[in-house]
Amino acid sequence: MARHKVEICGVNTANIKVLSNEEMVELFKKYQNGDEFAKEELIQGNLKLVLSILKKFTGRVDNMDDLFQVGCIGLIKAIDNFDLSYDVKFSTYSVPMILGEIKRYLRDNNSVRISRSIKDLAYKTLKLREELTNERGNEPSLEEISKLLGASELEISQALESLKDTVSMYEPIYNDGGDTIYLLDQLEDKSLQKFPIEYHIALRDSLKKLKAKERFILTERYLIGKTQMELASEIGISQAQISRLEKNGIDNLKKMIL
């Protein structure tokens, strides 16, 4: 079968070798035993992974070649830090690191140090999610993973979030044609801690008056820490509907309290 040449960042994708999972494991074993040639094979065998991530940034930068080099740096870091003992696919581990390296380059941000215990929990979550998804054909819920790992849903959610890159507080997260909702709108207002106890009582009583679905969404979003996508999958409605119900619930709370 003919292999068609596709040039991306000066790289001919037809000439890029794609490694099997077994080949990856063997190369990692060799590299971690000091074989630098194995590292070079791992880099070359995962360039398509870097190129696939770069597609998300098409049109956002003038020089994709620079971004490709940055993505390769992320790939090399992922190779250097990958731990075979966690039994997680390399692509599952490396994509957040490559993506994070690219975003840090674009935003000129410094990386955030994550504790070993949080990394361990994130690894275990990724591994369990992958195993259950492959076994059953659908992704397990956060609640199910929580029970199996013996950690709270909040701890698991925070561990997974720690793998993601930082974003601007003014990053738009939803717009249905009306007012844009920014990340800043979803952040906790520390000034609320100075409010008298009457406000907290009013909030508790007002929550009880909300429609059941609005109350459920606000509780799961702000107390448990679930994402809109997780709730959409759990309830069986779209993420846009979750966002709309969340906004309506917040607006109704404000009317009752303020």
N, C-alpha and C positions, 0 to 999 in steps of 0.2 A: 504494500500500500504506500502511495506517495505521501511524503511528509511535507506539508506546506510551510514555507518560511514566513514567520511573522516577526517583524522587528519591533521590539519594545525597549526603549532606553539603550538602543544599540546592541541589544542581545537577540540573537536568533533563537527563538523558542523551539524551533524544530531540532536544534542540536542539544537541548537541555535534557539530561537524563533524569528520569523520575525514579526514585528509589522505592523499593517495596518495604513494608514494615520489618520484615526479617533482615533485609540488607541494612536498614537503619540501625537496628539493635546491634548487629555485628560490628558495624562501623563505630558506634558509640563505645562499645566494649574495647575496641582497638585504640580509639582516641584516648579514652580514660586510662589506658595503660601506657600512654606516651607516644602513640603513633600519630605524628602530625599530618601524614599523608591521608589518614582516615578523616581528619578534620576537613581537609580540602575537598574530599569527596562528599562529605556531608553538606558543605557549603554549596558546591556545584549541584548537588542533587536536590536542593531545596530552593533554588532560584525562582522556580515557577511560583512557589508560595509567596515570595516577596513581590513578584510581578502581579499576582492576583490581588494582593492588598493594595498595590499602587493604583489599581483601576478606580478605587473609591475617591482618589484625589485628582483624577483627570480634570483639567480645566481650572484647578485651584492654584496651581503653581506654574511658573514660566519654564522652569528647568526640571523636567522629570528625571534627568540623569542624576542630578544631585540627590533627589529624593530616593532614587534607586540605591545610591551609595549608602544613604542613611538607613534604608531598609535592610541592607546587607549587614550593617553594623549591628542592628537589632537581631538579625539572624545569627550572627557570630556570638553575640552575648547569650542568646538562647541556647546555642550549642554548648558554650562553655559552662552554663549553669544547669543544664538539664540533668536530672537525676533518674536513672533507670529504675531505681528501687521503688519509685512511686507507681510504676506500671501504667503510665498515662501516655497516650500517643504524643509524639513530638509536635505534631501540628496543633494539637489542643493546647499545648504549653506555649509554643512559640508565637502564634498569631497575636495574642495580647502584647507580647514583648516587642514584636516588630512594629505593630500598630502604635504602641506607646512611644517607641523611639522616633517614629515619623512625626507624631503629634508634638512631641517635645521639641523636635527640630523646628516645626512650623510655629510653635508658640514660644520657643526659647525658654522653656521652663526647666527647672531642675527636677530630678526624680525624687520620689518620696521613699524613705526606708520603711520596709514592712517587717514586723517581727516574725521570727521563725515559726512560732505557734500559729499565727494567722496564715502564713504560707502553707503550713502543714494541713490546716483545715480546708483551705482553698483547693489544694491538691487532692485531698480525699474526696471532696465534693465533686470535682471534675471527673475523677475516676469513677465514682459511684454513678453519677449522672450518665456517663458514657456507657457503662456496663448495662444499666437498666434500660437505656434507650435502645441499645443494640439487641437486648434480649426481648423487649416487648414491642418495639417499634414506635414508642411514644415517650416523650420526656417526662420524668417523674416530677411531682410537685415539690416545692420547697418544704412543705410539711412532712412529706414522706421521707425526704433526705434527712430532715432534722431528727426524725424518730430513729432512723437506721444508724446515724452517726452519734446519737446521744448528745447533740448540741442544739441550742435554741435556734429558731428560724432567724432571729436577729443576728446571732453570731455568724451563721452561715452566709447570710446576705451581706454582712460587712466584710467577711473574708473574700467573697467573690468580687465585691466592689473594690477591694484593695488591689486587685490585679489590673484594674482599669486606670487609664491615664486621667490626670486632673483636667477639668474643663472650666471655662469662664462662667462666673455667676450670671452673666448676661447672655448665656447660650440659650437660644430659643428652643423649647422642648415640645411645643404644640401650637398649632394655629389652624383653626377650622374655617377661616375666612373672616373671623371676628378679631377680638383682641388676642394678641400673642401672649402666651404664657412663657415666662423665662424661668431658668433654674432658680434665680433669686427668689421668685414667688413661692418656691417650695421649701426654702430653707427655714430653719427654726429661728424665731425672733427671740433673742435672749432677753429683751426688755419685758417679755411676758412674765418672766420669773419675778418681776418686781410688783406684779399686780396683786391686789389683796385676794384673800381666800374666796371672797364673794364671786370673783370672776371665774375661778376654777369650778365652783359649785354651779354657776350659771352655765358654764360650758358643758358640764356633765349632764345637767338637766336638759339642755338644748339638744344634745346628741340623742337623747331618748325620743325626742319629738321628730327627728328626721325620718324620712322614708327608710325602710329596712335596708334597701340596696345602697343608698347613700351612706348610711351609718356603717354598714359593713365595709364599704370601700375606704372610707376615711380611717376606720380602725385598723384595717389591714395595711394601709399605706403608711400611716404615721406612727402606729404603735408597734406593728410587726416589722415594717420596713420592706414590704413586697413592692415590686415594680408594677407599673401599669400593664406591661406585657404579661407578667405572671398572673395577674388578676383576670386579664382578658381571657387567657387560656383556661383558668380555673372556672370562671363563671360561664364562659361560652359566648362572649360578645366581643366586639372589636375594641382595640386599644383607644380609638377615638371616642367610643361610647363611655369607656371607663374614665377618660379625661373629662368628658362633659359632665358625667355624674359627680365626679370629684369636685369640679368647679362649682356645680350647683349646690352640693352639700356645704362647701365652704361659704358660698354666698348666703345660703339660708341660715347658717350658724351666725354669720355676722349680723344679719337682720334681727335675730332673736336676742343676741347678746349686747350689741352696741346700740 
